[in-house]
Each structure stands twice: as structure tokens, then as C-alpha cells.
Amino acid sequence: METFIGILAIVLGVVGIIGSIAPGLPGPPLSWLGMLALYIWGGGANAAGEPLGTTLLLVWLGIVIAVSILDYIVPAWFTKVTGGSKYGGWGAIAGLFLGLIYPPIGMIFGSLLGAFVAELVLGGRDGVGSLKSAFGAFLGFIFGTGAKLITSAVMLFYIVVYAF
């Protein structure tokens, strides 16, 4: 049973990393569920024989909550700082979805292009203003995705350490 839980936890950790990049999957919460599964059913321990502790689990829960909240706030903040509107943020998300056809390059350029076109057409901005806003929306997206990716990757590391 412990082997099954260890494999399940690793799968959740890997899906968490994928979810950090792909929209629609809650990346860090899935990785944290892998840690939770190990805590409840896994009975795993690290190389020193120490079991996965409640403190570590709760600290990572706090980090997951913080990163999840920041993922919604930071892109809007970056867009606002660079003079963008809500259209830039929406365009970045739409471009990201369209860019899923050619990941990861399509996602990156799709996000940037989507924000630019949305600011240009819907936001009524000129080319330079649209580009500046698009760059802000893009930076916000990159920052949020990077934070989720790092969080999920570190949790996967802990899962592997405590699973086997």
C-alpha cells in the first residue's frame, strides 16, 4: 500500500508541475495533495529516518496558498504598472490558450501577442502603449507561472525524498 501511495504522490507532484504551466490545472495544490497523501497514508521517511512532519506540511500549505493568491494578483499588478487595462490581461490569457497548440513557445508568444492585440483593439491604445502594456501582462504571467513552477518542483523533491 505504501508503494501505491508513494507512486500516487509522485504522479500528483508531476501533474502539479504540468499544472503550473498549463492553464486549468491547479499546479501547486495538486503537488501539495501529493505531500498530504504521503503524510496521511504513506508513512514515508527521509534518509535520516524522519517522517514527513506536520510543520513541513503546514508550511507548504501556507506557501501554496500565498503562491495561488499571488498568481491572480501579480499579473494584474504588472499590467497596471505598465499602463495596461483589463483587456491586456484577458488578451494574455486568450493568447496563452491559443498558444497551447505549440507549447511552450506558442504559450509565451501567444500570451504576449494576445495582450498586445487586446490592448490595441479593445483598449484603444496606440502601438507603443499596447506593446508596453502587453509586456507588463507578459511579465506578470511569467512571474506567476515561475512561482508556481518552483513551488511545485520543490514539493515534488520533498515527495520523492519522503516516498522512497
Secondary structure, DSSP 8 states (H G I E B T S, - for coil): -HHHHHHHHHHHHHHHHHHHHSTTS-HHHHHHHHHHHIIIII--B-TTS-B--HHHHHHHHHHHHHHHHHHHHHHHHHHHHTT--HHHHHHHHHHHHHHTTSTTHHHHHHHHHHHHHHHHHTS---HHHHHHHHHHHHHHHHHHHHHHHHHHHHHHHHHHHHH-
